[in-house]
Amino acid sequence: MIEQDTVRLLRECDAGAKMGVSSIDDVIGRVKSGEFREILEDCKAEHKRLGEKITERLHEYEDEGKDPPAIASAMSHIKTSMKLAMCSSDATVADLMTEGCNMGVKSLNQYLNKYEAADEHSKRLAKELIGIERQLAVDIATYL
């Protein structure tokens, strides 16, 4: 049970880290503020760094990981495109990113609860990803 929950939690973290990178890629070209762009670039780098740790851990279990669900990625991209087409401002980007962070935090906490038998190392990785998402929401609040 521990190994099964560990792999499942790591897969969800993998998908979450990838979704974070993808979401930042979707909006970063629209950001006008250099400081805001730098915050997003730093956060993207953190997602990638943590994603690599998660991938290494998954490989220890001979698992290839998980991509974000295609429908979730497509819906996110469509929503982002539509909102930015109506109003391409830093406030709109901050709003979209904050929503994404909140969804990520909620989902990852649900997976932490669902896969409670996961090993402590994997739980720490999930909590680190939650922390990155929370911090991004705080860091970009001034752009809302």
Residue frames relative to the residue before (quaternion, step in Angstrom):
aa qw qx qy qz dx dy dz
M 1.0000 0.0000 0.0000 0.0000 0.00 0.00 0.00
I 0.6275 0.5413 -0.3428 0.4423 3.60 1.00 -0.81
E 0.6868 0.4776 -0.2960 0.4611 3.57 0.81 -0.96
Q 0.6468 0.5260 -0.3212 0.4492 3.59 0.94 -0.86
D 0.6811 0.4666 -0.2876 0.4855 3.61 0.89 -0.90
T 0.6139 0.5546 -0.3453 0.4432 3.57 1.04 -0.76
V 0.6828 0.4760 -0.2868 0.4743 3.57 0.82 -0.98
R 0.6597 0.5085 -0.3196 0.4518 3.60 0.90 -0.82
L 0.6526 0.4961 -0.3150 0.4783 3.58 0.97 -0.83
L 0.6567 0.5115 -0.3119 0.4581 3.58 0.93 -0.85
R 0.6205 0.5380 -0.3434 0.4555 3.60 1.02 -0.74
E 0.6710 0.4872 -0.2989 0.4722 3.58 0.93 -0.88
C 0.6264 0.5157 -0.3323 0.4809 3.58 1.06 -0.69
D 0.6158 0.5484 -0.3283 0.4607 3.56 1.04 -0.81
A 0.6737 0.4829 -0.2864 0.4806 3.55 0.87 -0.97
G 0.6561 0.5233 -0.3077 0.4482 3.59 0.98 -0.82
A 0.6524 0.5021 -0.3145 0.4726 3.57 0.95 -0.84
K 0.6568 0.5047 -0.3047 0.4701 3.58 0.98 -0.85
M 0.6405 0.5193 -0.3211 0.4657 3.58 1.01 -0.81
G 0.6254 0.5399 -0.3359 0.4522 3.57 1.02 -0.75
V 0.6544 0.5005 -0.3047 0.4779 3.59 0.91 -0.90
S 0.6673 0.5125 -0.2945 0.4531 3.57 0.88 -0.95
S 0.6587 0.5145 -0.3054 0.4562 3.58 0.95 -0.88
I 0.6468 0.4987 -0.3194 0.4805 3.57 0.98 -0.82
D 0.6342 0.5339 -0.3273 0.4534 3.59 0.96 -0.84
D 0.6387 0.5563 -0.3178 0.4262 3.58 1.06 -0.78
V 0.8045 0.3264 -0.1442 0.4747 3.60 1.01 -0.73
I 0.5519 0.6814 -0.3949 0.2741 3.57 1.05 -0.67
G 0.6367 0.5439 -0.3273 0.4379 3.60 1.08 -0.62
R 0.6749 0.4914 -0.2841 0.4716 3.59 1.23 -0.36
V 0.5400 0.6438 -0.3944 0.3720 3.59 1.25 -0.27
K 0.3099 -0.7774 0.5274 0.1464 3.53 -0.83 1.05
S 0.6796 0.4876 -0.2819 0.4701 3.58 1.01 -0.79
G 0.4525 -0.6940 0.4950 0.2617 3.55 -0.83 1.00
E 0.6405 0.5258 -0.3216 0.4581 3.58 1.02 -0.80
F 0.6424 0.5142 -0.3124 0.4747 3.58 0.99 -0.87
R 0.6454 0.5177 -0.3183 0.4627 3.57 0.94 -0.89
E 0.6489 0.5201 -0.3152 0.4573 3.58 0.98 -0.83
I 0.6134 0.5359 -0.3418 0.4686 3.60 1.03 -0.78
L 0.6794 0.4867 -0.2883 0.4674 3.58 0.90 -0.93
E 0.6472 0.5143 -0.3256 0.4589 3.59 0.95 -0.81
D 0.6449 0.5138 -0.3124 0.4717 3.59 1.00 -0.83
C 0.6648 0.4982 -0.3019 0.4678 3.56 0.96 -0.86
K 0.6159 0.5359 -0.3384 0.4679 3.57 1.03 -0.76
A 0.6497 0.5094 -0.3125 0.4698 3.58 0.96 -0.86
E 0.6378 0.5175 -0.3267 0.4676 3.61 1.02 -0.75
H 0.6328 0.5220 -0.3239 0.4714 3.58 1.00 -0.83
K 0.6655 0.4980 -0.3046 0.4651 3.59 0.92 -0.88
R 0.6495 0.5222 -0.3143 0.4546 3.58 0.92 -0.93
L 0.6891 0.4575 -0.2786 0.4881 3.56 0.88 -0.94
G 0.6041 0.5614 -0.3462 0.4473 3.58 1.07 -0.72
E 0.6371 0.5202 -0.3229 0.4682 3.58 1.04 -0.74
K 0.6322 0.5177 -0.3274 0.4745 3.59 1.01 -0.78
I 0.6525 0.5141 -0.3045 0.4661 3.56 0.97 -0.90
T 0.6451 0.5216 -0.3110 0.4637 3.57 0.97 -0.87
E 0.6305 0.5244 -0.3303 0.4673 3.59 0.96 -0.84
R 0.6644 0.5058 -0.2973 0.4630 3.55 0.93 -0.92
L 0.6443 0.5152 -0.3159 0.4688 3.59 0.99 -0.84
H 0.6396 0.5282 -0.3293 0.4510 3.59 0.99 -0.78
E 0.5774 0.5716 -0.3750 0.4465 3.58 1.14 -0.55
Y 0.7174 0.3835 -0.2187 0.5389 3.57 1.21 -0.61
E 0.4406 -0.7195 0.4244 0.3288 3.56 1.34 0.24
D 0.4676 0.6381 -0.4518 0.4123 3.53 0.99 0.96
E 0.4162 -0.7414 0.4835 0.2081 3.56 -1.00 0.86
G 0.5601 -0.6201 0.3955 0.3813 3.60 1.20 -0.06
K 0.3802 -0.7127 0.5510 0.2095 3.49 -1.33 -0.27
D 0.3177 -0.7022 0.6025 0.2070 3.52 -1.05 0.82
P 0.5988 -0.5297 0.4249 0.4246 3.59 -1.16 0.40
P 0.5950 -0.5625 0.4130 0.3989 3.60 -1.06 0.61
A 0.5554 -0.6488 0.4104 0.3197 3.57 -0.86 0.98
I 0.6572 0.5121 -0.3193 0.4515 3.58 0.93 -0.82
A 0.6444 0.5116 -0.3244 0.4667 3.60 0.99 -0.78
S 0.6531 0.5082 -0.3083 0.4691 3.58 0.97 -0.85
A 0.6689 0.5011 -0.2972 0.4616 3.56 0.92 -0.92
M 0.6657 0.4985 -0.3062 0.4631 3.59 0.90 -0.89
S 0.6357 0.5256 -0.3216 0.4650 3.56 1.00 -0.81
H 0.6678 0.5020 -0.2966 0.4627 3.56 0.91 -0.92
I 0.6540 0.5103 -0.3109 0.4639 3.60 0.94 -0.86
K 0.6560 0.5083 -0.3086 0.4648 3.57 0.90 -0.95
T 0.6536 0.5146 -0.3095 0.4607 3.56 0.91 -0.91
S 0.6675 0.5086 -0.2988 0.4544 3.57 0.86 -0.96
M 0.6737 0.4984 -0.2984 0.4569 3.58 0.91 -0.90
K 0.6802 0.4867 -0.3021 0.4574 3.58 0.83 -0.93
L 0.6907 0.4692 -0.2860 0.4700 3.57 0.94 -0.85
A 0.5925 0.5515 -0.3681 0.4575 3.60 1.14 -0.48
M 0.6756 0.4814 -0.2864 0.4793 3.57 1.10 -0.73
C 0.7968 -0.0644 0.0865 0.5946 3.56 0.99 -0.84
S 0.0936 -0.8225 0.5610 0.0088 3.54 -0.20 1.30
S 0.3012 0.7463 -0.5305 0.2663 3.55 0.33 1.28
D 0.6367 -0.5088 0.4045 0.4149 3.55 -1.28 0.28
A 0.6058 0.5557 -0.3557 0.4446 3.59 1.09 -0.66
T 0.6466 0.5064 -0.3206 0.4718 3.59 0.99 -0.78
V 0.6424 0.5084 -0.3204 0.4755 3.57 0.95 -0.85
A 0.6565 0.5116 -0.3121 0.4582 3.59 0.91 -0.92
D 0.6388 0.5230 -0.3214 0.4638 3.57 1.02 -0.81
L 0.6655 0.5002 -0.2991 0.4664 3.59 0.89 -0.91
M 0.6835 0.4845 -0.2877 0.4641 3.56 0.90 -0.92
T 0.6318 0.5246 -0.3352 0.4618 3.60 1.02 -0.75
E 0.6248 0.5248 -0.3308 0.4741 3.58 1.00 -0.81
G 0.6674 0.5072 -0.2957 0.4582 3.56 0.93 -0.92
C 0.6352 0.5243 -0.3219 0.4668 3.57 0.99 -0.83
N 0.6678 0.5059 -0.3012 0.4554 3.56 0.89 -0.94
M 0.6441 0.5051 -0.3185 0.4781 3.58 1.00 -0.78
G 0.6465 0.5261 -0.3135 0.4550 3.57 0.99 -0.83
V 0.6527 0.5105 -0.3069 0.4682 3.57 0.93 -0.93
K 0.6593 0.5114 -0.3069 0.4577 3.56 0.91 -0.92
S 0.6854 0.4932 -0.2889 0.4511 3.58 0.80 -1.01
L 0.6844 0.4907 -0.2968 0.4502 3.56 0.83 -0.96
N 0.6337 0.5080 -0.3368 0.4764 3.59 1.03 -0.68
Q 0.6214 0.5265 -0.3415 0.4690 3.58 1.03 -0.72
Y 0.6730 0.4828 -0.3016 0.4722 3.60 0.96 -0.82
L 0.5961 0.5457 -0.3647 0.4624 3.60 1.06 -0.63
N 0.6806 0.4730 -0.2817 0.4834 3.58 0.99 -0.83
K 0.6672 0.5170 -0.2977 0.4460 3.57 0.96 -0.86
Y 0.7781 0.2695 -0.1310 0.5520 3.58 0.96 -0.90
E 0.0544 0.8657 -0.4930 0.0672 3.52 0.89 1.03
A 0.6383 0.5245 -0.3369 0.4517 3.62 1.18 -0.35
A 0.4053 0.7143 -0.4792 0.3096 3.62 1.26 0.00
D 0.5705 -0.6029 0.4283 0.3573 3.56 -1.14 0.59
E 0.6639 -0.5527 0.3471 0.3651 3.55 -1.23 0.56
H 0.6096 0.5574 -0.3581 0.4352 3.60 1.01 -0.71
S 0.6812 0.4770 -0.2822 0.4783 3.58 0.93 -0.88
K 0.6185 0.5260 -0.3404 0.4742 3.57 1.06 -0.68
R 0.6348 0.5201 -0.3324 0.4648 3.61 1.02 -0.75
L 0.6285 0.5237 -0.3356 0.4670 3.59 1.02 -0.74
A 0.6443 0.5114 -0.3154 0.4731 3.58 0.97 -0.85
K 0.6718 0.4896 -0.2954 0.4709 3.58 0.93 -0.88
E 0.6159 0.5304 -0.3478 0.4674 3.58 1.08 -0.63
L 0.6475 0.4991 -0.3169 0.4808 3.59 0.99 -0.79
I 0.6150 0.5278 -0.3403 0.4770 3.59 1.02 -0.75
G 0.6556 0.5234 -0.3047 0.4510 3.57 0.95 -0.87
I 0.6291 0.5262 -0.3270 0.4695 3.58 1.01 -0.79
E 0.6656 0.5032 -0.2970 0.4643 3.58 0.94 -0.92
R 0.6509 0.5113 -0.3110 0.4672 3.58 0.93 -0.90
Q 0.6803 0.5011 -0.2980 0.4443 3.56 0.86 -0.95
L 0.6167 0.5351 -0.3580 0.4530 3.59 0.99 -0.71
A 0.6437 0.5216 -0.3283 0.4537 3.59 0.91 -0.86
V 0.6493 0.4987 -0.3130 0.4814 3.60 1.01 -0.78
D 0.6909 0.5178 -0.2827 0.4178 3.56 0.84 -1.02
I 0.7585 0.3722 -0.2101 0.4919 3.60 1.04 -0.65
A 0.3705 0.7579 -0.4720 0.2558 3.59 1.26 0.04
T 0.6449 0.5409 -0.3343 0.4240 3.61 1.02 -0.67
Y 0.6561 0.5084 -0.3085 0.4647 3.58 1.25 -0.29
L 0.4911 0.6714 -0.4281 0.3531 3.61 1.26 -0.13
